[in-house]
Amino acid sequence: MKRKKGIILGITLMMFLVIAILGTSIMAIVMSKAKQANDLEKRTQAYFFARSGVEIARQYSSMADLADKIHVLYGNLPGANENADFSYSIQDNTGEWKTGIREKLEAFRKQNGLADKEIVVAVWKEGQTTKILSLGTAADATRVVSFEGTSATSAEQVINMALYSSSLISIGSSAGYSIIGTVGTGDSKITGDINKITGGVVYNLDIEYELPQFPPFPNLTSRGSFVFENKENQKTISTDGYYSSLTVGNGKTLYIDTGGKDTVRKIVVDTLALSSGSIVLTGEGELELYVRDLKEKNSSAISGKINEGGSPGRVTLYASVDSLDLTSLDMAGTVYIENPTGEVNIGSGNEGTVIQGLIIVGGVDDPENNKDIIKTAGNASSGYIEEPLQTVLYAPHRIVEMKGDSSFYGAIVAKELTTSGGGSSGGIVYMIDGLGDTLDPIVEVNSSELWGE
């Protein structure tokens, strides 16, 4: 009996020992996981501090003359109802500051008692490029973000010429054609009369203009087809949705309620048939139109009005089409044509296409492909009425052919440009000051976060 009790006691003690060991192990694992989670939280927070430092430096560089100095900003992000309190120090861009900016910035942070500062960031210029190195600190975690680009100052630094072509520029013999502004080219020569260029030519430039990402079409509630041709003169769409077709007939006005100021109304359409009809925005929000086919009824062309006279920053039309014929479209906004395999025609004959804003034409740079052509003709594509309607045509991998009276108040970025004809007011007149944040999609993409650690 006593022997059995001894065995039971031994087993019990062994069980308690095993449970104790398991409990200790589990506790250690839990504490380790908690520490990992805490470390991850601190590293994540430190990264966002570093990224905020980049934005602070970009804003600072837009107002300060960086000259040939390295400007170091440091401080903490403000809390609720507080103002930011940042100081700065200006260093010579020489010696260790020039050759070992990362190590020197870290030493500056330690030597000046800035370990408790959430952000320590350096900003400087190398040629036309603005460079930023930002340290973000949360508790004992420090993250680093490196950034460079021309968008740290203004749109004028990215789109700073009336025309940039990475290769051929050929100017026709028409007496009416001229380019008011500076022209840049990746080539060593220009074909034609360079006296038609008032601001001179900069040769052998190596500028890489990148395309912003074309977004995937959102998956929205199906609303069937929408045909608006008879009876009522106006209709309203006030919700997001997917339409197999959306037709706005001649003389009809479709109102799209964009909601409040921070709302983005999203509409996906397989076929948008705008046949001399109008789309007008109401509300204070923005509109994103995602379209797989644009045309006029019984025609491959499209004419009509979208946000005519409105703010160009409120409308973006994403078109995933093979080709596009904008015969007589009057629009304020951005048109982004993803990767057309055929031609893009802007204007036709005596009909004018007037787009105040941004035209982006995507694609890839293929030296063997001479069919990726954008043709402007007639009274395309921006015009001077009571005040200039400005347009930037951004097609870094496309050939642009300007014919007839087509003219741009704005700028063009292309792979090649050939011209014939030209409006009485000039083929291209450099003018982008009225486009504001409309150019953000192409300005932001030409800057980049190089690395973070």
FENWO-V408718 format. One record per pair of residues at least 6 apart in sequence whose C-alpha atoms are under 7 Angstrom apart, sorted by sequence separation. I is the first residue (numbers start at 0). GAP is how many residues later the second one is. D is the distance in Angstrom with one decimal. If there is no record, write none. Layout:
# FENWO-V408718
i gap d
I GAP D
I GAP D
This chain:
# FENWO-V408718
i gap d
77 6 4.8
108 6 6.2
123 6 5.9
124 6 5.9
135 6 5.5
136 6 6.5
150 6 6.8
247 6 6.9
257 6 6.6
294 6 4.9
295 6 4.5
346 6 4.9
382 6 5.5
76 7 5.9
96 7 5.9
123 7 5.4
134 7 6.6
135 7 5.2
149 7 6.1
150 7 6.5
257 7 5.2
294 7 4.5
295 7 6.5
345 7 6.3
381 7 5.6
75 8 7.0
95 8 6.5
122 8 5.7
123 8 6.7
134 8 5.8
135 8 6.4
149 8 6.0
293 8 6.5
381 8 6.0
75 9 6.7
122 9 4.5
134 9 4.7
381 9 6.0
74 10 6.0
75 10 7.0
121 10 5.7
122 10 6.6
133 10 5.6
134 10 6.7
74 11 4.5
121 11 5.3
133 11 5.3
73 12 5.5
74 12 6.5
120 12 5.7
121 12 6.3
132 12 6.0
133 12 6.4
72 13 6.5
73 13 5.5
120 13 4.1
132 13 4.6
72 14 5.7
73 14 6.2
119 14 6.0
120 14 5.9
131 14 5.8
132 14 6.4
188 14 7.0
399 14 6.6
72 15 4.3
119 15 5.2
131 15 5.1
187 15 5.4
398 15 6.2
406 15 6.6
71 16 5.3
72 16 6.6
118 16 5.8
119 16 6.7
130 16 5.9
131 16 6.1
180 16 6.8
186 16 6.1
187 16 5.4
397 16 5.6
398 16 5.5
399 16 6.1
400 16 5.9
401 16 6.4
402 16 6.1
403 16 6.7
404 16 6.1
405 16 5.9
406 16 5.8
70 17 6.8
71 17 5.1
118 17 4.8
130 17 4.4
178 17 6.1
179 17 6.2
180 17 5.7
181 17 4.2
182 17 6.4
183 17 5.7
184 17 6.4
185 17 6.1
186 17 5.1
225 17 6.9
315 17 5.8
316 17 6.1
317 17 6.2
318 17 6.1
319 17 6.1
322 17 5.2
390 17 6.3
395 17 5.5
396 17 6.2
397 17 5.1
398 17 4.7
399 17 4.8
400 17 5.0
401 17 4.7
402 17 5.0
403 17 4.6
404 17 4.6
405 17 5.8
410 17 6.9
70 18 5.9
71 18 6.1
117 18 5.5
118 18 6.5
129 18 5.6
130 18 6.8
166 18 6.2
177 18 4.7
178 18 4.8
179 18 5.3
180 18 4.4
181 18 5.3
182 18 4.8
183 18 4.7
184 18 5.2
185 18 4.4
222 18 6.0
224 18 5.3
233 18 6.0
234 18 6.8
235 18 5.8
236 18 6.3
237 18 5.9
314 18 4.8
315 18 4.7
316 18 4.8
317 18 4.9
318 18 4.8
319 18 5.2
321 18 4.2
322 18 6.4
390 18 6.0
391 18 5.2
392 18 6.4
393 18 5.9
394 18 5.6
395 18 4.2
396 18 5.0
397 18 6.8
398 18 6.0
399 18 6.5
400 18 5.8
401 18 6.2
402 18 5.2
403 18 5.7
404 18 4.0
70 19 4.6
117 19 4.8
128 19 6.7
129 19 5.5
161 19 5.2
162 19 7.0
163 19 5.9
164 19 6.5
165 19 5.4
166 19 5.2
167 19 6.6
177 19 6.0
178 19 6.4
179 19 6.6
181 19 6.0
182 19 6.3
183 19 6.1
184 19 6.0
185 19 4.5
221 19 5.9
222 19 5.7
223 19 5.2
224 19 5.2
225 19 6.1
226 19 5.9
227 19 5.8
228 19 6.2
232 19 5.2
233 19 4.8
234 19 5.1
235 19 4.5
236 19 4.8
237 19 4.7
271 19 6.7
313 19 6.5
314 19 6.3
315 19 6.0
316 19 6.2
317 19 6.2
318 19 6.2
320 19 5.8
321 19 5.1
322 19 4.8
323 19 6.7
324 19 5.9
325 19 5.9
326 19 6.2
327 19 5.9
389 19 4.9
390 19 4.8
391 19 4.8
392 19 4.8
393 19 4.9
394 19 4.8
395 19 5.2
402 19 6.6
406 19 6.3
407 19 6.2
408 19 6.0
409 19 6.0
410 19 5.5
69 20 5.7
70 20 6.3
116 20 7.0
117 20 6.4
128 20 5.6
129 20 5.9
160 20 6.5
161 20 5.6
162 20 4.9
163 20 4.7
164 20 4.9
165 20 4.4
166 20 5.1
169 20 6.1
170 20 6.1
171 20 6.2
184 20 5.7
185 20 5.8
219 20 6.9
220 20 5.0
221 20 4.7
222 20 5.4
223 20 5.8
224 20 4.8
225 20 4.7
226 20 4.8
227 20 5.1
228 20 4.4
232 20 6.3
233 20 5.6
234 20 6.0
235 20 5.6
236 20 6.1
237 20 6.9
270 20 6.6
311 20 4.4
312 20 5.9
321 20 5.8
322 20 5.4
323 20 4.8
324 20 4.7
325 20 4.9
326 20 4.6
388 20 6.7
389 20 5.0
390 20 6.8
391 20 5.8
392 20 6.3
393 20 6.7
406 20 4.4
407 20 4.7
408 20 4.7
409 20 4.8
410 20 7.0
68 21 6.5
69 21 5.0
128 21 5.4
160 21 5.1
161 21 5.9
162 21 6.3
163 21 5.6
164 21 6.5
165 21 6.8
168 21 5.4
169 21 4.6
170 21 4.8
183 21 6.7
219 21 5.1
220 21 5.8
221 21 6.2
224 21 6.0
225 21 6.2
226 21 6.6
227 21 6.0
235 21 7.0
263 21 5.7
264 21 6.1
265 21 6.1
266 21 6.4
267 21 6.0
268 21 6.1
269 21 5.7
270 21 6.1
271 21 6.2
272 21 6.0
273 21 6.5
274 21 4.7
310 21 6.4
311 21 3.8
322 21 5.6
323 21 6.3
324 21 6.4
325 21 6.0
326 21 5.4
387 21 6.8
405 21 6.6
406 21 5.6
407 21 6.1
408 21 6.0
409 21 4.4
68 22 5.8
69 22 6.1
127 22 6.9
129 22 6.6
160 22 5.8
167 22 7.0
168 22 6.2
169 22 5.8
170 22 6.4
219 22 5.4
262 22 4.8
263 22 4.7
264 22 4.8
265 22 4.9
266 22 5.1
267 22 4.6
268 22 4.9
269 22 4.8
270 22 4.6
271 22 4.9
272 22 4.9
273 22 5.3
274 22 5.8
307 22 6.1
309 22 6.0
311 22 6.9
338 22 6.9
408 22 5.7
409 22 5.2
68 23 5.1
69 23 5.7
160 23 6.9
228 23 6.9
245 23 6.7
257 23 6.7
259 23 6.1
260 23 4.6
261 23 5.8
262 23 6.4
263 23 5.6
264 23 6.1
265 23 6.1
266 23 6.2
267 23 6.0
268 23 6.5
269 23 6.0
270 23 5.8
271 23 6.4
272 23 4.9
301 23 6.4
302 23 6.6
307 23 5.2
308 23 6.4
327 23 5.7
329 23 5.9
330 23 6.4
331 23 5.7
332 23 6.3
333 23 5.6
334 23 6.3
335 23 6.0
336 23 6.1
337 23 6.3
338 23 4.8
68 24 5.2
244 24 5.9
252 24 6.0
253 24 6.1
254 24 5.9
255 24 6.3
256 24 6.1
257 24 6.0
258 24 4.9
259 24 5.1
260 24 4.5
263 24 6.9
272 24 5.8
300 24 4.6
301 24 5.3
302 24 5.7
303 24 6.5
304 24 5.9
305 24 6.4
306 24 5.7
307 24 5.6
326 24 6.6
327 24 5.2
328 24 4.8
329 24 4.8
330 24 4.8
331 24 4.6
332 24 5.0
333 24 4.6
334 24 4.9
335 24 4.6
336 24 4.9
337 24 4.9
338 24 4.7
373 24 7.0
67 25 6.3
239 25 5.8
240 25 6.9
241 25 5.9
242 25 6.2
243 25 5.7
244 25 5.7
245 25 6.3
246 25 6.1
247 25 6.4
248 25 6.6
249 25 5.5
250 25 6.4
251 25 5.0
252 25 4.7
253 25 4.8
254 25 4.9
255 25 5.1
256 25 4.7
257 25 5.1
258 25 6.0
259 25 5.2
299 25 6.6
300 25 5.8
301 25 5.8
302 25 4.5
303 25 5.1
304 25 4.7
305 25 4.7
306 25 5.5
327 25 4.4
328 25 6.1
329 25 5.8
330 25 6.3
331 25 5.9
332 25 6.5
333 25 5.8
334 25 6.2
335 25 6.0
336 25 6.1
337 25 7.0
372 25 6.0
373 25 6.1
374 25 6.0
375 25 6.3
376 25 6.4
380 25 6.2
381 25 6.4
239 26 5.1
240 26 5.2
241 26 4.6
242 26 4.8
243 26 5.0
244 26 4.7
245 26 5.0
246 26 4.6
247 26 5.2
248 26 5.2
249 26 4.7
250 26 5.2
251 26 6.3
252 26 5.8
253 26 6.2
254 26 5.8
255 26 6.0
256 26 5.5
257 26 6.3
258 26 5.4
277 26 5.8
278 26 6.1
279 26 6.3
280 26 6.2
300 26 5.8
301 26 6.8
302 26 4.6
303 26 6.2
304 26 5.6
305 26 6.7
326 26 6.3
351 26 5.9
352 26 6.5
353 26 6.2
354 26 6.2
355 26 6.6
371 26 5.6
372 26 4.8
373 26 4.7
374 26 4.8
375 26 4.9
376 26 4.9
377 26 5.4
378 26 5.4
379 26 4.5
380 26 6.0
381 26 5.3
382 26 6.7
239 27 5.5
240 27 6.4
241 27 5.9
242 27 6.6
243 27 6.5
244 27 5.9
245 27 6.2
246 27 6.0
247 27 6.2
248 27 6.5
249 27 4.8
252 27 7.0
254 27 6.6
257 27 4.7
274 27 6.6
275 27 5.2
276 27 5.0
277 27 4.6
278 27 4.7
279 27 5.2
286 27 6.1
287 27 6.0
288 27 6.3
289 27 6.1
290 27 6.1
291 27 5.8
301 27 6.7
325 27 6.8
350 27 5.9
351 27 4.1
352 27 4.8
353 27 4.9
354 27 5.8
371 27 6.2
372 27 5.8
373 27 6.1
374 27 6.1
375 27 5.9
376 27 5.2
377 27 5.4
378 27 4.9
379 27 6.0
380 27 5.9
381 27 6.0
248 28 5.2
257 28 5.8
273 28 6.0
274 28 5.8
275 28 4.0
276 28 6.4
277 28 5.9
278 28 6.2
285 28 4.5
286 28 4.9
287 28 5.0
288 28 4.7
289 28 4.8
290 28 4.9
291 28 5.0
292 28 5.8
348 28 6.5
349 28 5.1
350 28 6.1
351 28 5.0
352 28 5.1
353 28 4.7
376 28 6.5
377 28 5.6
247 29 5.3
257 29 6.4
273 29 6.2
274 29 6.1
285 29 6.0
286 29 6.4
287 29 6.0
288 29 6.0
289 29 6.2
290 29 6.3
291 29 5.6
341 29 7.0
342 29 6.2
343 29 6.5
344 29 5.9
345 29 6.1
346 29 5.9
347 29 5.4
348 29 4.4
349 29 6.3
351 29 6.8
353 29 6.7
376 29 5.2
273 30 5.9
341 30 6.3
342 30 5.2
343 30 4.7
344 30 4.8
345 30 4.7
346 30 5.0
347 30 4.8
375 30 6.0
340 31 6.7
342 31 5.8
343 31 6.2
344 31 6.0
345 31 6.4
346 31 5.3
346 32 6.2
364 32 4.8
346 33 5.0
355 33 5.2
356 33 6.2
357 33 5.7
358 33 6.2
359 33 6.2
360 33 6.4
361 33 6.4
363 33 5.8
345 34 6.2
346 34 6.9
355 34 5.1
356 34 4.9
357 34 5.0
358 34 4.8
359 34 4.8
360 34 4.9
362 34 6.2
345 35 6.7
355 35 5.2
356 35 6.5
357 35 6.2
358 35 6.0
359 35 5.9
354 36 6.3
75 41 5.7
389 41 6.7
74 42 5.3
75 42 5.0
389 42 6.4
73 43 6.7
74 43 6.3
75 43 6.1
74 44 5.6
311 44 6.5
73 45 5.4
74 45 6.8
311 45 5.5
389 45 7.0
73 46 4.3
72 47 5.8
73 47 6.4
71 48 7.0
72 48 5.3
71 49 5.6
72 49 6.4
71 50 4.3
70 51 5.5
71 51 6.5
69 52 6.5
70 52 5.3
69 53 5.9
70 53 6.3
69 54 4.9
68 55 6.4
67 57 6.9
65 58 6.2
65 59 6.8
52 66 5.9
56 66 6.3
52 68 6.0
48 69 6.3
49 69 6.3
48 70 6.1
216 73 6.4
53 78 6.5
356 78 6.3
53 80 6.1
357 80 7.0
52 81 5.7
356 81 6.5
357 81 6.9
49 84 5.2
49 85 5.1
49 86 3.9
48 87 4.6
48 88 6.8
46 89 6.0
45 90 4.8
61 90 6.4
45 91 4.8
60 91 6.5
61 91 4.1
45 92 4.9
60 92 6.1
61 92 6.9
44 93 6.2
49 93 6.5
58 93 7.0
49 94 6.1
50 94 6.5
57 94 4.6
45 95 6.4
49 95 5.9
57 95 6.8
41 96 5.6
45 96 5.7
46 96 5.2
41 97 6.9
45 97 5.5
42 98 5.6
41 99 6.0
42 99 6.9
42 100 6.8
213 124 6.4
312 124 6.7
312 125 4.9
311 126 6.4
210 151 6.8
208 187 6.3
211 229 6.1
211 230 6.1
210 231 6.8
211 233 5.6
210 234 6.9
209 235 6.5
209 236 6.0
208 237 6.5
176 244 6.1
175 245 6.6
176 245 4.2
173 246 6.2
175 246 5.2
176 246 6.4
168 247 5.9
169 247 6.3
170 247 6.0
171 247 5.2
172 247 6.9
173 247 5.2
175 247 6.0
178 247 6.3
161 248 6.8
162 248 5.7
163 248 6.5
164 248 6.1
165 248 6.9
166 248 5.9
167 248 4.9
168 248 4.9
169 248 4.6
170 248 5.1
171 248 4.6
173 248 6.9
175 248 5.5
177 248 4.9
178 248 5.7
179 248 6.1
180 248 6.5
161 249 4.5
162 249 4.9
163 249 4.9
164 249 4.9
165 249 5.0
166 249 5.6
167 249 6.4
168 249 5.9
169 249 6.3
170 249 7.0
176 249 5.4
177 249 5.2
178 249 4.7
179 249 4.6
180 249 5.4
160 250 6.8
161 250 6.3
162 250 5.9
163 250 6.4
164 250 5.1
165 250 6.7
175 250 6.7
176 250 5.2
177 250 6.7
178 250 6.0
179 250 6.0
164 251 5.4
164 252 6.7
161 266 6.6
161 267 6.5
161 268 4.4
160 269 6.8
154 284 6.9
157 285 6.2
154 288 6.0
150 292 5.7
150 293 6.1
150 295 6.9
149 296 6.9
150 296 6.1
148 297 6.2
149 297 6.2
148 298 3.8
147 299 5.8
148 299 6.2
147 300 5.8
146 301 5.8
147 301 6.7
146 302 4.4
145 303 5.9
146 303 5.3
145 304 5.4
145 305 5.4
144 306 5.9
145 306 6.2
144 307 4.3
143 308 5.3
144 308 6.7
143 309 5.2
142 310 5.5
